[in-house]
Amino acid sequence: KFGIGSEEVINVDKQIKQLEKELEKLHDKLYTLVNKQGIVESLSKVSGISKATATKVVALIEDRTFVDKGSLVAFSGLDVAVRESGLYKGKVRISKRGSSQLRKYLVQIAWGLLMHNESFKEYAKKYKDKRKYYEILVIVARKFLRMLYGTMKNNENFLTEYLTTV
């Protein structure tokens, strides 16, 4: 009917299932390599953050050295790029000059935190009337990243109880 026999569909389905098993093995291997200090395990216990996304974020920043949390935010591309000259005041945007993969995972984490984590929901409430939804996602992603920097620097567990609105 469509030019594809049922046997070919079954073979493709088997190949897809095999690739999914291999991908799961690779995710487990990456988790084992990255979770040396227990940071990924600590992150995955926070509601709104998946083990897979936490693993990918830590893998992207673990082997790099950052002088402060601002340099980590700049590496992610979530830092603010102000466009102004003289009296001209342009729009303020994120720079996007860092790792696009890291930025993507951080926005995914921010979305999950806004959906499932009460501490981050409360943190985002103060921006609700002043900002657009995607701007709030970036604000939450930046806050998460700064907290992650402190967690990794001090080799502690990631705790949302220390989330402040300052």
C-alpha positions as CSV (number, residue, x, y, z in Angstrom):
1,K,0.0,0.0,0.0
2,F,2.8,2.4,0.9
3,G,5.6,0.5,-0.7
4,I,6.9,-0.8,2.6
5,G,6.5,-4.3,3.7
6,S,5.5,-5.3,7.2
7,E,8.8,-7.2,7.6
8,E,10.8,-4.0,6.8
9,V,8.8,-2.0,9.4
10,I,9.5,-4.7,12.0
11,N,13.2,-4.6,11.2
12,V,13.3,-0.8,11.5
13,D,11.4,-1.1,14.8
14,K,13.9,-3.6,16.1
15,Q,16.8,-1.3,15.1
16,I,15.2,1.6,16.9
17,K,14.8,-0.5,20.1
18,Q,18.4,-1.6,19.9
19,L,19.6,2.0,19.5
20,E,17.5,3.1,22.5
21,K,19.2,0.4,24.6
22,E,22.6,1.5,23.5
23,L,21.7,5.2,24.2
24,E,20.6,4.2,27.7
25,K,23.9,2.4,28.3
26,L,25.8,5.5,27.2
27,H,23.7,7.7,29.5
28,D,24.5,5.3,32.4
29,K,28.2,5.4,31.6
30,L,28.2,9.2,31.4
31,Y,26.4,9.4,34.7
32,T,29.0,7.1,36.3
33,L,31.8,9.2,35.0
34,V,30.3,12.6,36.0
35,N,28.8,11.7,39.4
36,K,32.2,11.3,41.1
37,Q,31.3,13.9,43.8
38,G,27.6,13.0,44.0
39,I,26.5,16.3,42.4
40,V,24.3,14.8,39.8
41,E,22.7,12.6,42.4
42,S,22.0,15.7,44.5
43,L,20.6,17.6,41.5
44,S,18.3,14.7,40.4
45,K,16.7,14.7,43.9
46,V,15.4,18.2,43.3
47,S,11.9,18.1,41.9
48,G,11.9,19.5,38.4
49,I,15.4,18.3,37.4
50,S,15.8,15.0,35.6
51,K,18.9,12.7,36.1
52,A,19.7,12.8,32.4
53,T,19.6,16.6,32.1
54,A,21.6,17.1,35.3
55,T,24.2,14.6,34.0
56,K,24.6,16.5,30.7
57,V,24.9,19.9,32.4
58,V,27.5,18.7,34.9
59,A,29.4,17.0,32.1
60,L,29.6,20.2,30.1
61,I,31.0,22.3,32.9
62,E,32.8,19.9,35.2
63,D,36.3,19.9,33.7
64,R,36.4,23.7,33.2
65,T,37.7,26.3,35.6
66,F,35.7,29.3,36.3
67,V,36.9,32.3,38.3
68,D,33.5,33.1,39.6
69,K,29.8,32.5,39.0
70,G,29.7,35.3,36.5
71,S,32.2,33.6,34.2
72,L,30.1,30.4,34.3
73,V,27.0,32.4,33.4
74,A,29.0,34.0,30.6
75,F,30.1,30.6,29.4
76,S,26.5,29.4,29.2
77,G,25.6,32.5,27.1
78,L,22.9,33.6,29.6
79,D,24.8,36.8,30.5
80,V,23.2,40.1,29.6
81,A,24.3,42.0,26.5
82,V,23.3,45.6,26.7
83,R,23.0,47.5,23.4
84,E,23.4,51.2,24.0
85,S,25.5,54.1,22.8
86,G,25.3,57.7,24.0
87,L,21.7,58.5,24.4
88,Y,20.5,55.5,22.5
89,K,19.1,52.8,24.8
90,G,18.7,49.5,22.9
91,K,17.2,46.3,24.1
92,V,18.8,44.1,26.7
93,R,19.2,40.5,25.6
94,I,21.2,37.4,26.5
95,S,24.5,37.3,24.7
96,K,24.3,33.7,23.4
97,R,28.0,33.7,23.0
98,G,28.6,30.6,25.1
99,S,27.8,26.9,24.8
100,S,24.4,26.5,23.0
101,Q,24.1,22.9,24.3
102,L,24.5,24.1,27.9
103,R,22.0,26.9,27.4
104,K,19.5,24.5,26.0
105,Y,19.8,22.1,29.0
106,L,19.6,25.0,31.4
107,V,16.4,26.3,29.9
108,Q,15.0,22.8,30.1
109,I,15.9,22.6,33.8
110,A,14.4,26.1,34.4
111,W,11.2,25.0,32.8
112,G,11.1,21.9,35.0
113,L,11.8,23.9,38.1
114,L,9.1,26.4,37.3
115,M,6.6,23.6,36.7
116,H,7.5,21.3,39.7
117,N,9.6,23.1,42.3
118,E,7.9,25.3,44.9
119,S,11.0,27.2,45.9
120,F,11.7,28.3,42.3
121,K,8.0,29.0,41.6
122,E,8.1,31.4,44.6
123,Y,11.3,32.9,43.3
124,A,9.8,33.6,39.9
125,K,6.6,35.1,41.3
126,K,8.2,38.5,41.8
127,Y,9.0,38.7,38.1
128,K,5.6,37.6,36.9
129,D,4.0,41.0,36.4
130,K,7.2,42.7,35.0
131,R,8.6,40.1,32.6
132,K,7.6,37.8,29.8
133,Y,7.6,34.0,30.4
134,Y,10.8,33.3,28.4
135,E,12.6,36.1,30.3
136,I,11.5,34.4,33.5
137,L,12.9,31.1,32.2
138,V,16.3,32.8,31.6
139,I,16.2,34.4,35.1
140,V,15.5,31.0,36.7
141,A,18.2,29.3,34.6
142,R,20.7,31.9,35.7
143,K,19.7,31.5,39.3
144,F,20.0,27.7,39.1
145,L,23.4,28.0,37.4
146,R,24.8,30.4,40.1
147,M,23.5,28.0,42.8
148,L,25.1,25.1,40.9
149,Y,28.4,26.9,40.9
150,G,28.3,27.3,44.6
151,T,27.4,23.7,45.1
152,M,30.2,22.5,42.9
153,K,32.8,24.9,44.4
154,N,32.0,23.9,48.0
155,N,31.4,20.2,47.2
156,E,28.0,20.3,48.9
157,N,24.5,19.0,48.1
158,F,22.2,21.2,45.9
159,L,19.6,22.6,48.3
160,T,16.7,24.8,47.2
161,E,16.2,25.9,50.9
162,Y,19.0,28.4,50.4
163,L,17.2,30.0,47.5
164,T,16.9,33.7,48.3
165,T,15.0,36.3,46.4
166,V,17.8,38.8,46.8
